[in-house]
Amino acid sequence: MRRRSRIITIEDVRFVYENYAKMSANEIAEKLGISRFQVNKIVNELRKRGVNIPKKIGKKVNVYDQFVEELKKEGKI
């Protein structure tokens, strides 16, 4: 079943601006009741207009780098 999204409000834009670096697009969308695509559209539109929205912090963790660092600490490499 396809979920319809509602119209974006200024409060939604403000919330996305303040929380985009800390939360995933899915988390923001769920909290606001809009779609993930609307969250990404807000971010893209703000960036297009010159608003500095930071990139995701710690978006993905590279497990291979972590593993190599652990091996170095243990003196195995």
PQR file with spaces between the fields and no chain letter, atoms N, CA, C, O and H, PARSE charges and radii, in Angstrom:
ATOM       1  N    MET     1       0.834   -1.181    0.000 -0.4000 1.5000
ATOM       2  CA   MET     1       0.000    0.000    0.000 -0.0000 2.0000
ATOM       3  C    MET     1       0.878    1.243    0.000  0.5500 1.7000
ATOM       4  O    MET     1       1.773    1.370    0.835 -0.5500 1.4000
ATOM       5  N    ARG     2       0.635    2.140   -0.908 -0.4000 1.5000
ATOM       6  CA   ARG     2       1.436    3.351   -1.046 -0.0000 2.0000
ATOM       7  C    ARG     2       0.953    4.426   -0.092  0.5500 1.7000
ATOM       8  O    ARG     2      -0.240    4.719   -0.014 -0.5500 1.4000
ATOM       9  H    ARG     2      -0.092    2.037   -1.587  0.4000 1.0000
ATOM      10  N    ARG     3       1.883    5.000    0.623 -0.4000 1.5000
ATOM      11  CA   ARG     3       1.555    6.050    1.579 -0.0000 2.0000
ATOM      12  C    ARG     3       1.645    7.407    0.905  0.5500 1.7000
ATOM      13  O    ARG     3       2.653    7.720    0.271 -0.5500 1.4000
ATOM      14  H    ARG     3       2.852    4.761    0.560  0.4000 1.0000
ATOM      15  N    ARG     4       0.634    8.190    1.029 -0.4000 1.5000
ATOM      16  CA   ARG     4       0.658    9.542    0.475 -0.0000 2.0000
ATOM      17  C    ARG     4       1.331   10.487    1.464  0.5500 1.7000
ATOM      18  O    ARG     4       1.239   10.306    2.678 -0.5500 1.4000
ATOM      19  H    ARG     4      -0.185    7.936    1.544  0.4000 1.0000
ATOM      20  N    SER     5       1.994   11.476    0.935 -0.4000 1.5000
ATOM      21  CA   SER     5       2.661   12.461    1.778 -0.0000 2.0000
ATOM      22  C    SER     5       1.853   13.742    1.809  0.5500 1.7000
ATOM      23  O    SER     5       1.054   14.018    0.913 -0.5500 1.4000
ATOM      24  H    SER     5       2.069   11.623   -0.052  0.4000 1.0000
ATOM      25  N    ARG     6       2.074   14.506    2.843 -0.4000 1.5000
ATOM      26  CA   ARG     6       1.355   15.774    2.974 -0.0000 2.0000
ATOM      27  C    ARG     6       2.225   16.907    2.439  0.5500 1.7000
ATOM      28  O    ARG     6       3.385   16.700    2.083 -0.5500 1.4000
ATOM      29  H    ARG     6       2.722   14.281    3.570  0.4000 1.0000
ATOM      30  N    ILE     7       1.656   18.085    2.389 -0.4000 1.5000
ATOM      31  CA   ILE     7       2.369   19.264    1.912 -0.0000 2.0000
ATOM      32  C    ILE     7       3.407   19.685    2.948  0.5500 1.7000
ATOM      33  O    ILE     7       3.163   19.617    4.153 -0.5500 1.4000
ATOM      34  H    ILE     7       0.714   18.253    2.678  0.4000 1.0000
ATOM      35  N    ILE     8       4.559   20.116    2.467 -0.4000 1.5000
ATOM      36  CA   ILE     8       5.660   20.538    3.340 -0.0000 2.0000
ATOM      37  C    ILE     8       5.363   21.928    3.902  0.5500 1.7000
ATOM      38  O    ILE     8       4.904   22.815    3.183 -0.5500 1.4000
ATOM      39  H    ILE     8       4.758   20.171    1.489  0.4000 1.0000
ATOM      40  N    THR     9       5.633   22.105    5.204 -0.4000 1.5000
ATOM      41  CA   THR     9       5.434   23.397    5.860 -0.0000 2.0000
ATOM      42  C    THR     9       6.789   24.009    6.217  0.5500 1.7000
ATOM      43  O    THR     9       7.826   23.352    6.127 -0.5500 1.4000
ATOM      44  H    THR     9       6.006   21.384    5.789  0.4000 1.0000
ATOM      45  N    ILE    10       6.758   25.273    6.620 -0.4000 1.5000
ATOM      46  CA   ILE    10       8.000   25.945    7.025 -0.0000 2.0000
ATOM      47  C    ILE    10       8.597   25.283    8.271  0.5500 1.7000
ATOM      48  O    ILE    10       9.817   25.264    8.435 -0.5500 1.4000
ATOM      49  H    ILE    10       5.915   25.807    6.693  0.4000 1.0000
ATOM      50  N    GLU    11       7.751   24.746    9.142 -0.4000 1.5000
ATOM      51  CA   GLU    11       8.251   24.046   10.327 -0.0000 2.0000
ATOM      52  C    GLU    11       9.008   22.782    9.926  0.5500 1.7000
ATOM      53  O    GLU    11      10.005   22.422   10.552 -0.5500 1.4000
ATOM      54  H    GLU    11       6.760   24.762    9.009  0.4000 1.0000
ATOM      55  N    ASP    12       8.522   22.107    8.866 -0.4000 1.5000
ATOM      56  CA   ASP    12       9.214   20.916    8.359 -0.0000 2.0000
ATOM      57  C    ASP    12      10.601   21.288    7.852  0.5500 1.7000
ATOM      58  O    ASP    12      11.583   20.605    8.143 -0.5500 1.4000
ATOM      59  H    ASP    12       7.712   22.400    8.358  0.4000 1.0000
ATOM      60  N    VAL    13      10.671   22.380    7.089 -0.4000 1.5000
ATOM      61  CA   VAL    13      11.952   22.832    6.541 -0.0000 2.0000
ATOM      62  C    VAL    13      12.909   23.180    7.674  0.5500 1.7000
ATOM      63  O    VAL    13      14.087   22.823    7.626 -0.5500 1.4000
ATOM      64  H    VAL    13       9.873   22.934    6.853  0.4000 1.0000
ATOM      65  N    ARG    14      12.413   23.870    8.686 -0.4000 1.5000
ATOM      66  CA   ARG    14      13.244   24.240    9.830 -0.0000 2.0000
ATOM      67  C    ARG    14      13.755   22.988   10.556  0.5500 1.7000
ATOM      68  O    ARG    14      14.930   22.913   10.916 -0.5500 1.4000
ATOM      69  H    ARG    14      11.456   24.160    8.726  0.4000 1.0000
ATOM      70  N    PHE    15      12.870   22.010   10.767 -0.4000 1.5000
ATOM      71  CA   PHE    15      13.253   20.772   11.456 -0.0000 2.0000
ATOM      72  C    PHE    15      14.322   20.024   10.668  0.5500 1.7000
ATOM      73  O    PHE    15      15.296   19.542   11.246 -0.5500 1.4000
ATOM      74  H    PHE    15      11.916   22.071   10.474  0.4000 1.0000
ATOM      75  N    VAL    16      14.146   19.926    9.351 -0.4000 1.5000
ATOM      76  CA   VAL    16      15.136   19.242    8.511 -0.0000 2.0000
ATOM      77  C    VAL    16      16.473   19.974    8.593  0.5500 1.7000
ATOM      78  O    VAL    16      17.519   19.340    8.736 -0.5500 1.4000
ATOM      79  H    VAL    16      13.355   20.318    8.882  0.4000 1.0000
ATOM      80  N    TYR    17      16.447   21.294    8.503 -0.4000 1.5000
ATOM      81  CA   TYR    17      17.672   22.092    8.560 -0.0000 2.0000
ATOM      82  C    TYR    17      18.425   21.856    9.878  0.5500 1.7000
ATOM      83  O    TYR    17      19.648   21.718    9.881 -0.5500 1.4000
ATOM      84  H    TYR    17      15.598   21.809    8.386  0.4000 1.0000
ATOM      85  N    GLU    18      17.698   21.813   10.979 -0.4000 1.5000
ATOM      86  CA   GLU    18      18.328   21.674   12.288 -0.0000 2.0000
ATOM      87  C    GLU    18      18.773   20.254   12.604  0.5500 1.7000
ATOM      88  O    GLU    18      19.682   20.071   13.414 -0.5500 1.4000
ATOM      89  H    GLU    18      16.704   21.925   10.977  0.4000 1.0000
ATOM      90  N    ASN    19      18.163   19.243   11.991 -0.4000 1.5000
ATOM      91  CA   ASN    19      18.423   17.861   12.394 -0.0000 2.0000
ATOM      92  C    ASN    19      19.011   16.971   11.315  0.5500 1.7000
ATOM      93  O    ASN    19      19.246   15.789   11.564 -0.5500 1.4000
ATOM      94  H    ASN    19      17.425   19.392   11.332  0.4000 1.0000
ATOM      95  N    TYR    20      19.257   17.501   10.127 -0.4000 1.5000
ATOM      96  CA   TYR    20      19.694   16.652    9.018 -0.0000 2.0000
ATOM      97  C    TYR    20      21.020   15.959    9.294  0.5500 1.7000
ATOM      98  O    TYR    20      21.186   14.795    8.930 -0.5500 1.4000
ATOM      99  H    TYR    20      19.066   18.462    9.925  0.4000 1.0000
ATOM     100  N    ALA    21      21.959   16.638    9.920 -0.4000 1.5000
ATOM     101  CA   ALA    21      23.271   16.039   10.182 -0.0000 2.0000
ATOM     102  C    ALA    21      23.203   14.968   11.273  0.5500 1.7000
ATOM     103  O    ALA    21      24.048   14.074   11.323 -0.5500 1.4000
ATOM     104  H    ALA    21      21.824   17.584   10.216  0.4000 1.0000
ATOM     105  N    LYS    22      22.191   15.061   12.149 -0.4000 1.5000
ATOM     106  CA   LYS    22      22.115   14.147   13.285 -0.0000 2.0000
ATOM     107  C    LYS    22      21.214   12.943   13.055  0.5500 1.7000
ATOM     108  O    LYS    22      21.369   11.915   13.714 -0.5500 1.4000
ATOM     109  H    LYS    22      21.504   15.787   12.109  0.4000 1.0000
ATOM     110  N    MET    23      20.281   13.064   12.131 -0.4000 1.5000
ATOM     111  CA   MET    23      19.289   12.008   11.917 -0.0000 2.0000
ATOM     112  C    MET    23      19.302   11.571   10.448  0.5500 1.7000
ATOM     113  O    MET    23      19.709   12.330    9.568 -0.5500 1.4000
ATOM     114  H    MET    23      20.155   13.899   11.596  0.4000 1.0000
ATOM     115  N    SER    24      18.854   10.352   10.201 -0.4000 1.5000
ATOM     116  CA   SER    24      18.741    9.892    8.821 -0.0000 2.0000
ATOM     117  C    SER    24      17.485   10.491    8.193  0.5500 1.7000
ATOM     118  O    SER    24      16.584   10.951    8.894 -0.5500 1.4000
ATOM     119  H    SER    24      18.523    9.736   10.916  0.4000 1.0000
ATOM     120  N    ALA    25      17.440   10.476    6.864 -0.4000 1.5000
ATOM     121  CA   ALA    25      16.268   10.993    6.154 -0.0000 2.0000
ATOM     122  C    ALA    25      15.025   10.184    6.534  0.5500 1.7000
ATOM     123  O    ALA    25      13.932   10.739    6.643 -0.5500 1.4000
ATOM     124  H    ALA    25      18.172   10.102    6.294  0.4000 1.0000
ATOM     125  N    ASN    26      15.192    8.883    6.733 -0.4000 1.5000
ATOM     126  CA   ASN    26      14.057    8.048    7.134 -0.0000 2.0000
ATOM     127  C    ASN    26      13.530    8.436    8.512  0.5500 1.7000
ATOM     128  O    ASN    26      12.318    8.500    8.721 -0.5500 1.4000
ATOM     129  H    ASN    26      16.081    8.432    6.644  0.4000 1.0000
ATOM     130  N    GLU    27      14.435    8.694    9.448 -0.4000 1.5000
ATOM     131  CA   GLU    27      14.017    9.088   10.798 -0.0000 2.0000
ATOM     132  C    GLU    27      13.277   10.422   10.767  0.5500 1.7000
ATOM     133  O    GLU    27      12.245   10.579   11.420 -0.5500 1.4000
ATOM     134  H    GLU    27      15.419    8.642    9.279  0.4000 1.0000
ATOM     135  N    ILE    28      13.801   11.374   10.012 -0.4000 1.5000
ATOM     136  CA   ILE    28      13.158   12.684    9.906 -0.0000 2.0000
ATOM     137  C    ILE    28      11.785   12.531    9.266  0.5500 1.7000
ATOM     138  O    ILE    28      10.802   13.096    9.745 -0.5500 1.4000
ATOM     139  H    ILE    28      14.639   11.246    9.482  0.4000 1.0000
ATOM     140  N    ALA    29      11.723   11.767    8.184 -0.4000 1.5000
ATOM     141  CA   ALA    29      10.456   11.570    7.474 -0.0000 2.0000
ATOM     142  C    ALA    29       9.413   10.946    8.381  0.5500 1.7000
ATOM     143  O    ALA    29       8.256   11.365    8.387 -0.5500 1.4000
ATOM     144  H    ALA    29      12.522   11.309    7.794  0.4000 1.0000
ATOM     145  N    GLU    30       9.821    9.944    9.145 -0.4000 1.5000
ATOM     146  CA   GLU    30       8.882    9.271   10.055 -0.0000 2.0000
ATOM     147  C    GLU    30       8.388   10.224   11.134  0.5500 1.7000
ATOM     148  O    GLU    30       7.204   10.229   11.472 -0.5500 1.4000
ATOM     149  H    GLU    30      10.761    9.604    9.140  0.4000 1.0000
ATOM     150  N    LYS    31       9.291   11.022   11.668 -0.4000 1.5000
ATOM     151  CA   LYS    31       8.924   11.953   12.730 -0.0000 2.0000
ATOM     152  C    LYS    31       7.978   13.046   12.242  0.5500 1.7000
ATOM     153  O    LYS    31       7.068   13.455   12.963 -0.5500 1.4000
ATOM     154  H    LYS    31      10.253   11.018   11.393  0.4000 1.0000
ATOM     155  N    LEU    32       8.198   13.521   11.003 -0.4000 1.5000
ATOM     156  CA   LEU    32       7.386   14.609   10.470 -0.0000 2.0000
ATOM     157  C    LEU    32       6.132   14.131    9.738  0.5500 1.7000
ATOM     158  O    LEU    32       5.196   14.905    9.536 -0.5500 1.4000
ATOM     159  H    LEU    32       8.937   13.189   10.418  0.4000 1.0000
ATOM     160  N    GLY    33       6.112   12.865    9.344 -0.4000 1.5000
ATOM     161  CA   GLY    33       4.971   12.351    8.599 -0.0000 2.0000
ATOM     162  C    GLY    33       5.020   12.707    7.124  0.5500 1.7000
ATOM     163  O    GLY    33       3.986   12.798    6.462 -0.5500 1.4000
ATOM     164  H    GLY    33       6.872   12.236    9.508  0.4000 1.0000
ATOM     165  N    ILE    34       6.241   12.909    6.609 -0.4000 1.5000
ATOM     166  CA   ILE    34       6.425   13.155    5.185 -0.0000 2.0000
ATOM     167  C    ILE    34       7.280   12.020    4.629  0.5500 1.7000
ATOM     168  O    ILE    34       7.748   11.169    5.386 -0.5500 1.4000
ATOM     169  H    ILE    34       7.081   12.835    7.147  0.4000 1.0000
ATOM     170  N    SER    35       7.487   12.002    3.314 -0.4000 1.5000
ATOM     171  CA   SER    35       8.277   10.925    2.721 -0.0000 2.0000
ATOM     172  C    SER    35       9.769   11.252    2.787  0.5500 1.7000
ATOM     173  O    SER    35      10.166   12.407    2.943 -0.5500 1.4000
ATOM     174  H    SER    35       7.107   12.693    2.699  0.4000 1.0000
ATOM     175  N    ARG    36      10.569   10.217    2.666 -0.4000 1.5000
ATOM     176  CA   ARG    36      12.020   10.375    2.644 -0.0000 2.0000
ATOM     177  C    ARG    36      12.431   11.235    1.446  0.5500 1.7000
ATOM     178  O    ARG    36      13.382   12.012    1.522 -0.5500 1.4000
ATOM     179  H    ARG    36      10.246    9.279    2.540  0.4000 1.0000
ATOM     180  N    PHE    37      11.708   11.084    0.355 -0.4000 1.5000
ATOM     181  CA   PHE    37      12.024   11.857   -0.848 -0.0000 2.0000
ATOM     182  C    PHE    37      11.740   13.338   -0.635  0.5500 1.7000
ATOM     183  O    PHE    37      12.447   14.186   -1.180 -0.5500 1.4000
ATOM     184  H    PHE    37      10.935   10.452    0.293  0.4000 1.0000
ATOM     185  N    GLN    38      10.715   13.660    0.151 -0.4000 1.5000
ATOM     186  CA   GLN    38      10.443   15.062    0.472 -0.0000 2.0000
ATOM     187  C    GLN    38      11.554   15.643    1.338  0.5500 1.7000
ATOM     188  O    GLN    38      11.922   16.807    1.178 -0.5500 1.4000
ATOM     189  H    GLN    38      10.141   12.971    0.594  0.4000 1.0000
ATOM     190  N    VAL    39      12.088   14.842    2.249 -0.4000 1.5000
ATOM     191  CA   VAL    39      13.210   15.295    3.092 -0.0000 2.0000
ATOM     192  C    VAL    39      14.401   15.611    2.194  0.5500 1.7000
ATOM     193  O    VAL    39      15.027   16.662    2.337 -0.5500 1.4000
ATOM     194  H    VAL    39      11.789   13.896    2.379  0.4000 1.0000
ATOM     195  N    ASN    40      14.715   14.706    1.271 -0.4000 1.5000
ATOM     196  CA   ASN    40      15.846   14.939    0.375 -0.0000 2.0000
ATOM     197  C    ASN    40      15.597   16.142   -0.534  0.5500 1.7000
ATOM     198  O    ASN    40      16.530   16.879   -0.853 -0.5500 1.4000
ATOM     199  H    ASN    40      14.206   13.853    1.155  0.4000 1.0000
ATOM     200  N    LYS    41      14.369   16.343   -0.945 -0.4000 1.5000
ATOM     201  CA   LYS    41      14.037   17.507   -1.778 -0.0000 2.0000
ATOM     202  C    LYS    41      14.247   18.801   -0.993  0.5500 1.7000
ATOM     203  O    LYS    41      14.771   19.774   -1.537 -0.5500 1.4000
ATOM     204  H    LYS    41      13.611   15.744   -0.686  0.4000 1.0000
ATOM     205  N    ILE    42      13.846   18.822    0.277 -0.4000 1.5000
ATOM     206  CA   ILE    42      14.074   20.002    1.120 -0.0000 2.0000
ATOM     207  C    ILE    42      15.558   20.320    1.183  0.5500 1.7000
ATOM     208  O    ILE    42      15.960   21.470    1.008 -0.5500 1.4000
ATOM     209  H    ILE    42      13.421   18.032    0.718  0.4000 1.0000
ATOM     210  N    VAL    43      16.373   19.303    1.433 -0.4000 1.5000
ATOM     211  CA   VAL    43      17.820   19.493    1.542 -0.0000 2.0000
ATOM     212  C    VAL    43      18.386   20.010    0.222  0.5500 1.7000
ATOM     213  O    VAL    43      19.172   20.957    0.211 -0.5500 1.4000
ATOM     214  H    VAL    43      16.046   18.368    1.575  0.4000 1.0000
ATOM     215  N    ASN    44      17.991   19.396   -0.881 -0.4000 1.5000
ATOM     216  CA   ASN    44      18.496   19.827   -2.191 -0.0000 2.0000
ATOM     217  C    ASN    44      18.079   21.256   -2.518  0.5500 1.7000
ATOM     218  O    ASN    44      18.879   22.037   -3.033 -0.5500 1.4000
ATOM     219  H    ASN    44      17.352   18.627   -0.872  0.4000 1.0000
ATOM     220  N    GLU    45      16.840   21.595   -2.222 -0.4000 1.5000
ATOM     221  CA   GLU    45      16.360   22.960   -2.505 -0.0000 2.0000
ATOM     222  C    GLU    45      17.093   23.991   -1.655  0.5500 1.7000
ATOM     223  O    GLU    45      17.442   25.063   -2.149 -0.5500 1.4000
ATOM     224  H    GLU    45      16.190   20.961   -1.804  0.4000 1.0000
ATOM     225  N    LEU    46      17.330   23.679   -0.382 -0.4000 1.5000
ATOM     226  CA   LEU    46      18.053   24.616    0.480 -0.0000 2.0000
ATOM     227  C    LEU    46      19.487   24.792    0.004  0.5500 1.7000
ATOM     228  O    LEU    46      19.997   25.912   -0.027 -0.5500 1.4000
ATOM     229  H    LEU    46      17.047   22.808    0.019  0.4000 1.0000
ATOM     230  N    ARG    47      20.141   23.694   -0.367 -0.4000 1.5000
ATOM     231  CA   ARG    47      21.517   23.789   -0.863 -0.0000 2.0000
ATOM     232  C    ARG    47      21.571   24.588   -2.159  0.5500 1.7000
ATOM     233  O    ARG    47      22.507   25.357   -2.378 -0.5500 1.4000
ATOM     234  H    ARG    47      19.727   22.785   -0.341  0.4000 1.0000
ATOM     235  N    LYS    48      20.573   24.408   -3.017 -0.4000 1.5000
ATOM     236  CA   LYS    48      20.509   25.141   -4.281 -0.0000 2.0000
ATOM     237  C    LYS    48      20.399   26.641   -4.025  0.5500 1.7000
ATOM     238  O    LYS    48      20.883   27.445   -4.822 -0.5500 1.4000
ATOM     239  H    LYS    48      19.813   23.782   -2.839  0.4000 1.0000
ATOM     240  N    ARG    49      19.769   27.015   -2.927 -0.4000 1.5000
ATOM     241  CA   ARG    49      19.575   28.427   -2.591 -0.0000 2.0000
ATOM     242  C    ARG    49      20.709   28.985   -1.732  0.5500 1.7000
ATOM     243  O    ARG    49      20.614   30.109   -1.237 -0.5500 1.4000
ATOM     244  H    ARG    49      19.376   26.361   -2.280  0.4000 1.0000
ATOM     245  N    GLY    50      21.775   28.212   -1.552 -0.4000 1.5000
ATOM     246  CA   GLY    50      22.954   28.691   -0.858 -0.0000 2.0000
ATOM     247  C    GLY    50      22.993   28.452    0.637  0.5500 1.7000
ATOM     248  O    GLY    50      23.875   28.971    1.321 -0.5500 1.4000
ATOM     249  H    GLY    50      21.851   27.299   -1.954  0.4000 1.0000
ATOM     250  N    VAL    51      22.050   27.673    1.162 -0.4000 1.5000
ATOM     251  CA   VAL    51      22.051   27.365    2.597 -0.0000 2.0000
ATOM     252  C    VAL    51      23.057   26.253    2.844  0.5500 1.7000
ATOM     253  O    VAL    51      23.058   25.237    2.150 -0.5500 1.4000
ATOM     254  H    VAL    51      21.333   27.251    0.607  0.4000 1.0000
ATOM     255  N    ASN    52      23.907   26.454    3.831 -0.4000 1.5000
ATOM     256  CA   ASN    52      24.943   25.468    4.136 -0.0000 2.0000
ATOM     257  C    ASN    52      24.381   24.409    5.084  0.5500 1.7000
ATOM     258  O    ASN    52      24.333   24.607    6.298 -0.5500 1.4000
ATOM     259  H    ASN    52      23.907   27.280    4.395  0.4000 1.0000
ATOM     260  N    ILE    53      23.963   23.296    4.516 -0.4000 1.5000
ATOM     261  CA   ILE    53      23.503   22.165    5.334 -0.0000 2.0000
ATOM     262  C    ILE    53      24.656   21.180    5.392  0.5500 1.7000
ATOM     263  O    ILE    53      25.126   20.711    4.355 -0.5500 1.4000
ATOM     264  H    ILE    53      24.003   23.134    3.530  0.4000 1.0000
ATOM     265  N    PRO    54      25.116   20.862    6.598 -0.5600 1.5000
ATOM     266  CA   PRO    54      26.274   19.971    6.706  0.2800 2.0000
ATOM     267  C    PRO    54      25.972   18.570    6.191  0.5500 1.7000
ATOM     268  O    PRO    54      24.833   18.104    6.231 -0.5500 1.4000
ATOM     269  N    LYS    55      27.002   17.924    5.714 -0.4000 1.5000
ATOM     270  CA   LYS    55      26.878   16.534    5.288 -0.0000 2.0000
ATOM     271  C    LYS    55      26.609   15.672    6.522  0.5500 1.7000
ATOM     272  O    LYS    55      26.774   16.119    7.657 -0.5500 1.4000
ATOM     273  H    LYS    55      27.927   18.303    5.681  0.4000 1.0000
ATOM     274  N    LYS    56      26.204   14.464    6.286 -0.4000 1.5000
ATOM     275  CA   LYS    56      25.925   13.545    7.391 -0.0000 2.0000
ATOM     276  C    LYS    56      27.195   13.313    8.199  0.5500 1.7000
ATOM     277  O    LYS    56      28.284   13.178    7.641 -0.5500 1.4000
ATOM     278  H    LYS    56      26.069   14.101    5.364  0.4000 1.0000
ATOM     279  N    ILE    57      27.043   13.269    9.503 -0.4000 1.5000
ATOM     280  CA   ILE    57      28.171   12.993   10.388 -0.0000 2.0000
ATOM     281  C    ILE    57      28.179   11.504   10.669  0.5500 1.7000
ATOM     282  O    ILE    57      27.199   10.953   11.169 -0.5500 1.4000
ATOM     283  H    ILE    57      26.158   13.379    9.955  0.4000 1.0000
ATOM     284  N    GLY    58      29.284   10.855   10.346 -0.4000 1.5000
ATOM     285  CA   GLY    58      29.384    9.429   10.611 -0.0000 2.0000
ATOM     286  C    GLY    58      28.345    8.618    9.872  0.5500 1.7000
ATOM     287  O    GLY    58      27.777    7.672   10.418 -0.5500 1.4000
ATOM     288  H    GLY    58      30.080   11.303    9.939  0.4000 1.0000
ATOM     289  N    LYS    59      28.100    8.987    8.635 -0.4000 1.5000
ATOM     290  CA   LYS    59      27.047    8.343    7.864 -0.0000 2.0000
ATOM     291  C    LYS    59      27.268    6.837    7.783  0.5500 1.7000
ATOM     292  O    LYS    59      26.372    6.054    8.096 -0.5500 1.4000
ATOM     293  H    LYS    59      28.562    9.755    8.192  0.4000 1.0000
ATOM     294  N    LYS    60      28.460    6.438    7.363 -0.4000 1.5000
ATOM     295  CA   LYS    60      28.770    5.018    7.281 -0.0000 2.0000
ATOM     296  C    LYS    60      30.111    4.777    7.955  0.5500 1.7000
ATOM     297  O    LYS    60      31.043    5.570    7.821 -0.5500 1.4000
ATOM     298  H    LYS    60      29.188    7.074    7.108  0.4000 1.0000
ATOM     299  N    VAL    61      30.187    3.702    8.658 -0.4000 1.5000
ATOM     300  CA   VAL    61      31.425    3.335    9.326 -0.0000 2.0000
ATOM     301  C    VAL    61      32.114    2.284    8.470  0.5500 1.7000
ATOM     302  O    VAL    61      31.510    1.279    8.095 -0.5500 1.4000
ATOM     303  H    VAL    61      29.430    3.058    8.766  0.4000 1.0000
ATOM     304  N    ASN    62      33.366    2.520    8.169 -0.4000 1.5000
ATOM     305  CA   ASN    62      34.122    1.560    7.391 -0.0000 2.0000
ATOM     306  C    ASN    62      34.667    0.502    8.343  0.5500 1.7000
ATOM     307  O    ASN    62      35.639    0.746    9.059 -0.5500 1.4000
ATOM     308  H    ASN    62      33.857    3.336    8.474  0.4000 1.0000
ATOM     309  N    VAL    63      34.050   -0.656    8.350 -0.4000 1.5000
ATOM     310  CA   VAL    63      34.424   -1.714    9.286 -0.0000 2.0000
ATOM     311  C    VAL    63      35.805   -2.277    8.997  0.5500 1.7000
ATOM     312  O    VAL    63      36.472   -2.771    9.906 -0.5500 1.4000
ATOM     313  H    VAL    63      33.261   -0.855    7.769  0.4000 1.0000
ATOM     314  N    TYR    64      36.245   -2.209    7.744 -0.4000 1.5000
ATOM     315  CA   TYR    64      37.565   -2.718    7.394 -0.0000 2.0000
ATOM     316  C    TYR    64      38.653   -1.859    8.024  0.5500 1.7000
ATOM     317  O    TYR    64      39.639   -2.379    8.547 -0.5500 1.4000
ATOM     318  H    TYR    64      35.704   -1.807    7.006  0.4000 1.0000
ATOM     319  N    ASP    65      38.469   -0.535    7.972 -0.4000 1.5000
ATOM     320  CA   ASP    65      39.439    0.356    8.605 -0.0000 2.0000
ATOM     321  C    ASP    65      39.483    0.129   10.110  0.5500 1.7000
ATOM     322  O    ASP    65      40.557    0.126   10.710 -0.5500 1.4000
ATOM     323  H    ASP    65      37.669   -0.113    7.548  0.4000 1.0000
ATOM     324  N    GLN    66      38.323   -0.059   10.715 -0.4000 1.5000
ATOM     325  CA   GLN    66      38.267   -0.322   12.157 -0.0000 2.0000
ATOM     326  C    GLN    66      39.007   -1.612   12.502  0.5500 1.7000
ATOM     327  O    GLN    66      39.746   -1.667   13.485 -0.5500 1.4000
ATOM     328  H    GLN    66      37.450   -0.057   10.228  0.4000 1.0000
ATOM     329  N    PHE    67      38.807   -2.633   11.697 -0.4000 1.5000
ATOM     330  CA   PHE    67      39.446   -3.921   11.945 -0.0000 2.0000
ATOM     331  C    PHE    67      40.962   -3.808   11.832  0.5500 1.7000
ATOM     332  O    PHE    67      41.690   -4.354   12.661 -0.5500 1.4000
ATOM     333  H    PHE    67      38.207   -2.588   10.899  0.4000 1.0000
ATOM     334  N    VAL    68      41.441   -3.101   10.807 -0.4000 1.5000
ATOM     335  CA   VAL    68      42.879   -2.927   10.615 -0.0000 2.0000
ATOM     336  C    VAL    68      43.469   -2.142   11.784  0.5500 1.7000
ATOM     337  O    VAL    68      44.562   -2.462   12.253 -0.5500 1.4000
ATOM     338  H    VAL    68      40.850   -2.658   10.133  0.4000 1.0000
ATOM     339  N    GLU    69      42.752   -1.111   12.263 -0.4000 1.5000
ATOM     340  CA   GLU    69      43.225   -0.340   13.423 -0.0000 2.0000
ATOM     341  C    GLU    69      43.337   -1.226   14.664  0.5500 1.7000
ATOM     342  O    GLU    69      44.301   -1.113   15.421 -0.5500 1.4000
ATOM     343  H    GLU    69      41.864   -0.851   11.883  0.4000 1.0000
ATOM     344  N    GLU    70      42.359   -2.105   14.877 -0.4000 1.5000
ATOM     345  CA   GLU    70      42.408   -3.023   16.020 -0.0000 2.0000
ATOM     346  C    GLU    70      43.600   -3.951   15.916  0.5500 1.7000
ATOM     347  O    GLU    70      44.282   -4.204   16.909 -0.5500 1.4000
ATOM     348  H    GLU    70      41.576   -2.197   14.262  0.4000 1.0000
ATOM     349  N    LEU    71      43.856   -4.462   14.720 -0.4000 1.5000
ATOM     350  CA   LEU    71      45.008   -5.341   14.525 -0.0000 2.0000
ATOM     351  C    LEU    71      46.325   -4.604   14.796  0.5500 1.7000
ATOM     352  O    LEU    71      47.259   -5.166   15.369 -0.5500 1.4000
ATOM     353  H    LEU    71      43.302   -4.256   13.913  0.4000 1.0000
ATOM     354  N    LYS    72      46.381   -3.341   14.374 -0.4000 1.5000
ATOM     355  CA   LYS    72      47.600   -2.552   14.630 -0.0000 2.0000
ATOM     356  C    LYS    72      47.805   -2.331   16.123  0.5500 1.7000
ATOM     357  O    LYS    72      48.932   -2.396   16.615 -0.5500 1.4000
ATOM     358  H    LYS    72      45.622   -2.885   13.909  0.4000 1.0000
ATOM     359  N    LYS    73      46.708   -2.066   16.851 -0.4000 1.5000
ATOM     360  CA   LYS    73      46.799   -1.857   18.299 -0.0000 2.0000
ATOM     361  C    LYS    73      47.256   -3.118   19.010  0.5500 1.7000
ATOM     362  O    LYS    73      47.990   -3.054   19.996 -0.5500 1.4000
ATOM     363  H    LYS    73      45.793   -2.012   16.452  0.4000 1.0000
ATOM     364  N    GLU    74      46.819   -4.266   18.504 -0.4000 1.5000
ATOM     365  CA   GLU    74      47.200   -5.550   19.105 -0.0000 2.0000
ATOM     366  C    GLU    74      48.607   -5.980   18.682  0.5500 1.7000
ATOM     367  O    GLU    74      49.137   -6.961   19.205 -0.5500 1.4000
ATOM     368  H    GLU    74      46.223   -4.318   17.703  0.4000 1.0000
ATOM     369  N    GLY    75      49.207   -5.261   17.749 -0.4000 1.5000
ATOM     370  CA   GLY    75      50.558   -5.557   17.297 -0.0000 2.0000
ATOM     371  C    GLY    75      50.612   -6.727   16.320  0.5500 1.7000
ATOM     372  O    GLY    75      51.679   -7.315   16.143 -0.5500 1.4000
ATOM     373  H    GLY    75      48.776   -4.465   17.324  0.4000 1.0000
ATOM     374  N    LYS    76      49.520   -7.077   15.691 -0.4000 1.5000
ATOM     375  CA   LYS    76      49.485   -8.191   14.746 -0.0000 2.0000
ATOM     376  C    LYS    76      49.829   -7.751   13.334  0.5500 1.7000
ATOM     377  O    LYS    76      50.009   -8.583   12.445 -0.5500 1.4000
ATOM     378  H    LYS    76      48.653   -6.599   15.834  0.4000 1.0000
ATOM     379  N    ILE    77      49.921   -6.454   13.128 -0.4000 1.5000
ATOM     380  CA   ILE    77      50.327   -5.943   11.806 -0.0000 2.0000
ATOM     381  C    ILE    77      51.534   -5.058   11.982  0.5500 1.7000
ATOM     382  O    ILE    77      52.051   -4.517   11.005 -0.5500 1.4000
ATOM     383  H    ILE    77      49.775   -5.778   13.850  0.4000 1.0000
